[in-house]
Amino acid sequence: MIRLRLLLAAGVCGALSACAVGPNYRRPAAPPASTFKEERGWVPATPAKIVPSAWWAIYRDPVLARLESRVDVSNQTLKAAVAAYYAARAAAGVTRGTLFPSINLGAAQTRSGGGAASQFTFGGGRTANQVGASGSWDIDLWGELRRELQSANAQAQASAADVAAAQLSAQTTLAEDYFQLRAAEQQLRLLKIAVKDDQLSLRVSVNQERAGVTTLAAVYSARTTLESTQSQEQSAELTRANLEHAIAVLIGEAPARLTLAYGHLTARVPVVPAGVPSRLLLRNPAVAAAERAMASANADIGVAEAAWFPSLTLSGSYDFDSAVLSTLIRASNAVWSFGPSFAENLFNGGATLSRIREARATYDEAVADYRQTVLNTFEQVENDLATLRYLQVEYGEELQAVRDAKRAEVLTFHQYKAGTADYATLLSAQTAELTDEVTLVGLQSERLVASVDLIDALGGGWNSAELDHANDGVHASLSSTVERPASR
């Protein structure tokens, strides 16, 4: 027993003190950037600070807020991402279990015999009863199991970041569709007013043609304009219907079950300051997922390199064997065994070396993917900042153009009614006014969408610190927003 205890103590100490083979993880440097170029010298008209749990609140739209609250509960894509996270989390638990001894309990009763009699009767033969326990422990001398656990934990954290990315993607897509739907409604209002104006112009043209003031060609021209505007109205109706269907799917509803009342496009475009580029590496969940995948690939190198070294397993058993069940548990029937076993691969045709090379190549691929993800995210932020900056100026210019076009259209219509301007002049003024108003609505929609895109690129208030405790904090965060798969 003293030897047994010493051997166990030696195994435990070896397992706890041994160094893990393979490279320790250090995050590679990402492409540097001190500031965002497109943010220099530009101050957003309405800067806003987002709330991580409800970033859409900055738009102050209660309908949007109600829709966003349904994304976490009903969006099927997000549910799939959550299920993948729980699977990765459970896989890490499986790997963690390999660090500890495996203990089994068993009992058996067998009956055996031989000769001709045993072919016809079950009365003869010998009965054997057995009950006992056995155990084994793979001592992690070289850190292979610990590297596997590091890899599994990093994969679970990457999966948690994927959930945050899927959640943010669904939320931002909903916001973009919502603002585009409101823009389509605003364009519909403009087109309905234009239809009424075109109908009035057609009546005036008909009356003037009857009075001999104008020609029949002017009547047909007025009718063509009316029909064209009515066609644009139908197109805007279709756009709105498609966007309403898309919103229904995002909140997990069948399109037939969602009907949104008409509303108004907000005139306020809040812009979130981009901040320092280096902080973006902590705030964007897609970047965090790529970084965690890189950490997992780094740990896999150590797993592959551990195959160069011998493995140590402690195994033992303690059984009771007896032909009589009533006297099974007796010291005289006890049988035990215990001992270590070593194993070392001497030749496998270069498979170990190839696995190490594969692991290192996979890590290099993960590093390149991480850096490319960072570059793509920087690009998205720069594009959104540039879009917001230039659209702000363009919107102001277009707003003035709408005001001027309205004045020109009113003056030209009065001249047309008085007979001092022909219909071609009036048509040109009406077309310019409608085009400018529709363009203004489109610019406002683009500004709002760019604002949402910027929030998406900045992570929507999310922070990679939530991944520090992937099995605790992230789990609680996910459980608070998305239902957990039911246990069976």
C-alpha positions in Angstrom: 0.0 0.0 0.0 2.9 2.4 0.7 4.3 1.7 -2.7 0.9 2.2 -4.2 0.5 5.6 -2.5 3.9 6.7 -3.5 3.3 5.8 -7.1 0.0 7.6 -7.1 1.6 10.7 -5.6 4.3 10.6 -8.1 1.8 10.4 -11.0 -0.2 13.3 -9.6 2.8 15.5 -9.1 4.1 14.7 -12.6 0.7 15.5 -14.1 0.5 18.8 -12.3 4.0 20.0 -12.7 4.8 18.8 -16.2 5.2 21.4 -18.9 2.9 21.3 -22.0 4.6 20.8 -25.2 3.9 23.1 -28.2 4.0 26.9 -28.4 2.3 29.1 -25.8 -0.3 31.3 -27.4 0.5 35.0 -28.1 -1.9 37.0 -30.2 -0.1 38.0 -33.4 0.0 41.7 -34.2 -2.8 43.0 -36.4 -2.4 45.6 -39.2 -1.7 48.8 -37.2 -3.8 51.9 -37.5 -3.7 54.9 -35.1 -6.9 56.6 -36.2 -9.6 56.2 -38.7 -8.8 58.3 -41.7 -12.4 59.2 -42.6 -13.1 60.5 -39.1 -10.5 63.2 -39.1 -12.0 66.7 -39.1 -15.6 65.5 -39.1 -18.0 65.9 -36.3 -21.3 64.0 -36.6 -24.4 66.2 -36.5 -26.1 64.0 -33.8 -23.5 61.9 -32.0 -24.9 59.2 -29.8 -23.8 56.7 -27.2 -25.1 53.2 -27.6 -26.4 50.9 -24.9 -24.9 47.4 -25.4 -28.1 45.6 -24.6 -30.3 47.8 -26.7 -28.3 49.8 -29.2 -31.3 50.5 -31.3 -32.7 52.8 -28.6 -30.6 55.7 -30.1 -33.1 55.9 -32.9 -36.0 56.6 -30.5 -38.5 54.5 -32.5 -40.8 52.4 -30.3 -41.9 50.2 -33.3 -38.3 49.3 -34.1 -37.6 48.6 -30.4 -40.6 46.1 -30.2 -39.4 44.3 -33.4 -35.8 44.1 -32.2 -36.9 42.6 -28.9 -38.4 39.7 -30.8 -35.2 38.8 -32.7 -33.5 37.2 -29.8 -36.5 35.0 -29.0 -37.6 33.9 -32.4 -34.9 34.2 -35.0 -34.1 30.7 -36.3 -30.6 31.5 -37.5 -29.7 32.9 -34.1 -31.1 29.7 -32.4 -28.9 27.6 -34.6 -25.8 29.6 -33.6 -26.8 29.2 -29.9 -27.2 25.5 -30.3 -23.7 25.3 -31.9 -22.4 27.2 -28.9 -23.9 24.8 -26.5 -22.4 21.9 -28.5 -18.9 23.5 -28.4 -19.3 24.1 -24.7 -20.2 20.5 -24.1 -17.3 19.3 -26.2 -15.0 21.3 -24.0 -16.5 19.5 -21.0 -15.8 16.2 -22.6 -12.2 17.1 -23.1 -11.9 18.4 -19.5 -13.1 15.1 -18.2 -10.1 13.3 -19.8 -7.8 15.1 -17.3 -9.3 13.0 -14.4 -9.3 9.3 -13.6 -12.0 7.1 -15.1 -13.6 4.8 -12.5 -16.0 2.0 -13.4 -18.2 -0.3 -11.4 -19.4 -3.7 -12.7 -21.1 -6.9 -11.8 -21.6 -10.1 -13.8 -22.9 -13.6 -13.5 -22.0 -16.2 -16.1 -22.8 -19.9 -16.4 -20.6 -22.2 -18.3 -20.3 -25.9 -19.0 -19.3 -28.6 -21.5 -20.1 -32.1 -22.8 -23.2 -33.5 -24.4 -25.4 -32.9 -21.4 -25.0 -29.1 -21.7 -26.7 -29.2 -25.1 -30.0 -30.4 -23.7 -30.1 -29.1 -20.1 -29.1 -26.0 -18.3 -29.0 -27.7 -14.9 -25.3 -28.6 -15.1 -22.3 -26.5 -15.5 -20.5 -23.9 -13.4 -21.7 -20.5 -12.1 -19.3 -17.6 -11.8 -20.3 -14.3 -9.9 -18.2 -11.2 -10.1 -18.5 -7.7 -8.8 -15.8 -5.0 -8.6 -14.4 -1.7 -9.6 -11.7 -0.7 -12.1 -10.1 2.5 -13.0 -7.5 4.1 -15.2 -5.8 7.5 -15.5 -3.9 8.8 -18.4 -1.2 11.0 -16.8 -0.8 14.2 -18.8 3.0 14.3 -18.6 3.5 16.3 -21.8 0.4 18.5 -21.7 -1.4 16.9 -24.6 -4.7 16.8 -22.7 -4.3 20.3 -21.4 -3.6 21.6 -25.0 -6.7 19.7 -26.1 -8.7 21.5 -23.4 -7.2 24.9 -24.4 -8.2 24.2 -28.0 -11.7 23.1 -27.0 -12.2 26.1 -24.7 -11.0 28.5 -27.4 -13.5 26.8 -29.9 -16.3 27.3 -27.3 -15.3 31.0 -27.0 -15.2 31.4 -30.8 -18.7 29.8 -30.9 -19.9 32.3 -28.3 -18.5 35.1 -30.4 -20.3 33.6 -33.4 -23.5 33.8 -31.4 -22.9 37.5 -30.7 -22.1 38.1 -34.4 -25.2 36.3 -35.5 -27.3 38.2 -33.0 -25.9 41.6 -34.1 -26.3 40.7 -37.8 -29.9 39.8 -37.3 -30.6 43.0 -35.3 -28.8 45.3 -37.8 -30.4 43.7 -40.8 -33.8 44.2 -39.2 -33.0 47.9 -38.5 -31.8 48.4 -42.1 -35.0 46.7 -43.5 -37.1 48.7 -41.2 -35.6 52.1 -42.3 -35.9 51.1 -45.9 -39.5 50.1 -45.4 -40.3 53.5 -43.8 -38.4 55.2 -46.8 -40.6 53.2 -49.2 -43.7 54.5 -47.3 -42.5 58.0 -47.6 -41.8 57.7 -51.3 -45.4 56.2 -51.6 -46.8 59.4 -50.0 -44.8 61.5 -52.4 -46.0 59.4 -55.4 -49.6 59.6 -54.3 -49.4 63.4 -54.2 -47.7 63.4 -57.5 -50.5 61.2 -59.0 -53.1 63.8 -57.8 -51.0 66.6 -59.3 -50.7 64.7 -62.6 -54.4 64.1 -62.7 -55.0 67.8 -62.2 -52.5 68.6 -65.0 -54.3 66.1 -67.2 -57.7 67.8 -66.6 -56.2 71.2 -67.4 -54.7 69.9 -70.6 -58.0 68.3 -71.7 -59.8 71.6 -71.0 -57.2 73.6 -72.8 -57.3 71.3 -75.8 -61.0 71.6 -76.0 -60.7 75.4 -75.8 -58.1 75.3 -78.6 -55.4 76.7 -76.4 -53.1 73.6 -76.6 -52.7 70.6 -78.8 -53.8 66.9 -78.4 -50.1 66.0 -78.1 -50.0 67.9 -74.7 -53.0 65.8 -73.5 -51.2 62.5 -74.4 -48.0 63.8 -72.7 -49.9 64.6 -69.5 -51.6 61.1 -69.6 -48.2 59.4 -70.1 -46.8 61.3 -67.1 -49.7 60.2 -64.9 -49.4 56.5 -66.0 -45.6 56.6 -65.3 -46.1 58.0 -61.8 -48.8 55.3 -61.1 -46.3 52.7 -62.2 -43.7 54.0 -59.8 -46.3 53.9 -57.1 -46.9 50.2 -57.6 -43.1 49.6 -57.6 -42.9 51.3 -54.2 -45.8 49.2 -52.9 -43.9 46.1 -53.9 -40.7 47.2 -52.3 -42.6 47.9 -49.0 -44.3 44.5 -49.2 -41.0 42.6 -49.7 -39.3 44.5 -46.8 -42.3 43.7 -44.5 -41.9 40.0 -45.4 -38.2 40.1 -44.7 -38.8 41.7 -41.2 -41.3 38.9 -40.4 -38.7 36.2 -41.2 -36.1 38.0 -39.0 -38.4 37.9 -36.0 -39.3 34.3 -36.7 -42.8 34.9 -38.0 -44.5 33.7 -41.2 -44.9 36.8 -43.5 -48.7 36.3 -43.6 -48.8 36.9 -39.8 -47.1 40.2 -39.7 -48.7 43.5 -40.8 -47.0 46.7 -39.9 -48.9 49.9 -39.7 -47.6 52.8 -41.9 -45.2 55.1 -40.1 -42.8 57.9 -40.7 -39.1 57.8 -41.6 -37.1 59.4 -38.8 -35.4 62.7 -39.6 -32.7 62.1 -37.0 -29.5 60.2 -37.9 -27.5 59.4 -34.8 -23.9 58.5 -35.4 -21.8 56.6 -32.9 -18.2 57.8 -32.7 -15.8 55.2 -34.0 -13.1 55.7 -31.3 -9.6 54.3 -31.5 -9.0 51.5 -34.1 -7.2 49.3 -31.6 -10.3 49.0 -29.5 -12.2 47.7 -32.5 -10.3 44.4 -32.0 -12.1 44.0 -28.7 -15.5 45.2 -29.8 -16.3 43.3 -33.0 -17.5 39.7 -32.4 -16.4 38.6 -35.9 -12.8 39.7 -35.0 -13.1 38.0 -31.6 -14.2 34.7 -33.2 -11.3 34.8 -35.7 -8.9 35.4 -32.8 -10.2 32.5 -30.7 -10.0 30.2 -33.7 -6.4 31.2 -34.0 -5.8 30.4 -30.3 -7.5 27.0 -30.8 -5.2 26.2 -33.8 -2.2 27.2 -31.7 -3.1 24.7 -29.0 -3.6 22.0 -31.6 0.1 22.3 -32.5 0.9 21.1 -28.9 -1.5 18.3 -29.2 0.3 17.1 -32.4 3.8 17.5 -30.9 2.8 15.4 -27.8 2.8 12.4 -30.1 6.6 12.4 -30.0 6.6 11.5 -26.3 5.6 8.3 -24.5 2.3 8.0 -22.7 1.8 6.9 -19.1 -1.4 5.3 -17.9 -2.1 4.1 -14.3 -4.7 1.3 -14.2 -6.1 -0.9 -11.4 -9.0 -3.1 -10.4 -10.4 -4.6 -7.3 -12.9 -7.5 -7.8 -14.7 -10.3 -5.9 -15.1 -13.6 -7.6 -17.1 -16.5 -6.3 -19.3 -19.4 -7.5 -21.7 -18.8 -4.6 -23.5 -15.5 -4.7 -24.2 -15.4 -0.9 -20.5 -15.6 -0.1 -19.3 -13.3 -2.9 -18.2 -10.3 -0.8 -15.4 -11.9 1.3 -11.8 -11.0 1.7 -10.8 -14.5 0.5 -12.6 -13.8 -2.8 -10.9 -10.5 -3.5 -8.6 -10.1 -6.5 -6.8 -6.8 -7.2 -4.3 -5.4 -9.7 -2.6 -2.1 -10.1 0.3 -0.8 -12.1 1.6 1.8 -14.6 1.9 1.2 -18.4 4.1 3.1 -20.8 3.6 3.3 -24.5 5.8 4.9 -27.2 5.4 4.9 -30.9 8.6 3.9 -32.7 7.5 4.2 -36.3 4.4 5.3 -38.1 5.7 6.2 -41.5 6.1 9.9 -40.8 2.4 10.4 -39.7 3.4 12.3 -36.5 5.6 14.7 -38.4 2.9 15.2 -41.0 0.3 15.9 -38.3 2.6 18.6 -36.8 3.1 20.2 -40.2 -0.6 20.1 -40.8 -1.3 21.8 -37.4 1.3 24.5 -38.0 -0.2 25.2 -41.5 -3.7 25.3 -40.0 -2.4 27.9 -37.5 -0.8 30.0 -40.2 -4.1 29.9 -42.1 -6.0 31.0 -38.9 -3.5 33.9 -38.5 -4.1 35.0 -42.0 -7.8 34.8 -41.6 -7.7 36.8 -38.4 -5.6 39.6 -40.0 -7.9 39.6 -43.0 -10.9 39.9 -40.8 -9.3 42.8 -39.0 -8.6 44.5 -42.3 -12.2 43.9 -43.6 -13.6 45.4 -40.3 -11.3 48.5 -40.6 -12.5 48.9 -44.2 -16.2 48.6 -43.2 -15.7 51.3 -40.5 -13.9 53.6 -42.9 -16.5 53.1 -45.6 -19.3 53.8 -43.2 -17.6 56.9 -41.8 -17.0 58.2 -45.4 -20.6 57.4 -46.4 -22.0 59.3 -43.4 -19.7 62.2 -43.9 -20.5 62.7 -47.6 -24.1 61.9 -47.3 -24.5 64.5 -44.6 -23.3 67.2 -47.0 -25.2 65.7 -50.0 -28.4 65.6 -47.9 -28.1 69.3 -47.0 -27.6 70.2 -50.7 -30.5 68.0 -51.8 -32.8 69.5 -49.2 -32.2 73.0 -50.6 -32.8 71.6 -54.1 -36.2 70.2 -53.0 -37.2 73.7 -51.7 -36.2 75.4 -54.9 -37.9 72.7 -57.0 -41.1 73.1 -55.1 -41.1 76.9 -55.6 -40.4 76.4 -59.4 -43.2 73.8 -59.7 -45.8 76.1 -58.0 -44.8 79.1 -60.2 -44.8 77.1 -63.4 -48.2 75.5 -62.7 -49.8 79.0 -62.2 -48.2 80.1 -65.4 -49.5 77.0 -67.2 -53.0 77.6 -65.9 -52.8 81.2 -67.1 -51.6 80.0 -70.6 -48.2 81.8 -70.3 -46.2 78.5 -70.1 -46.6 75.3 -72.2 -47.1 71.8 -70.8 -43.6 70.8 -71.5 -42.3 73.4 -69.2 -44.7 72.4 -66.5 -43.9 68.7 -66.9 -40.2 69.4 -66.6 -40.8 71.4 -63.3 -43.0 68.6 -61.9 -40.6 65.9 -62.8 -37.7 67.7 -61.2 -39.6 68.4 -58.0 -40.7 64.7 -57.6 -37.2 63.4 -58.5 -35.6 65.7 -55.9 -38.1 64.7 -53.2 -37.7 61.0 -53.9 -33.9 61.4 -53.9 -34.0 63.2 -50.6 -35.9 60.3 -49.0 -33.4 57.9 -50.5 -30.5 59.8 -49.1 -32.1 59.8 -45.6 -32.6 56.1 -45.9 -29.0 55.6 -46.9 -27.8 57.7 -44.0 -29.8 55.6 -41.5 -28.5 52.4 -43.1 -24.9 53.6 -42.9 -25.5 54.5 -39.3 -26.7 51.0 -38.6 -23.8 49.5 -40.6 -21.3 51.5 -38.5 -22.9 50.2 -35.3 -22.6 46.7 -36.7 -18.8 47.2 -37.5 -18.2 48.6 -34.0 -19.9 45.5 -32.4 -23.1 47.1 -31.2 -21.6 47.7 -27.8 -20.4 44.2 -27.4 -16.9 43.5 -25.9 -14.7 40.5 -26.1 -14.2 40.6 -22.3 -17.5 38.6 -22.2 -15.4 35.7 -23.5 -13.0 35.6 -20.6 -15.4 33.1 -18.8 -16.9 31.3 -21.7 -18.6 28.7 -19.5 -20.0 31.2 -17.0 -20.5 34.8 -18.1 -21.2 34.1 -21.7 -23.5 31.2 -20.7 -25.5 33.6 -18.5 -25.6 36.3 -21.1 -26.9 33.9 -23.7 -29.4 32.4 -21.4 -30.8 35.8 -20.6 -31.6 36.6 -24.2 -32.1 33.3 -26.0 -33.8 30.1 -24.8 -31.6 27.2 -24.0 -32.2 23.9 -25.9 -34.4 21.7 -23.8 -32.7 18.8 -22.1 -33.8 15.3 -23.0 
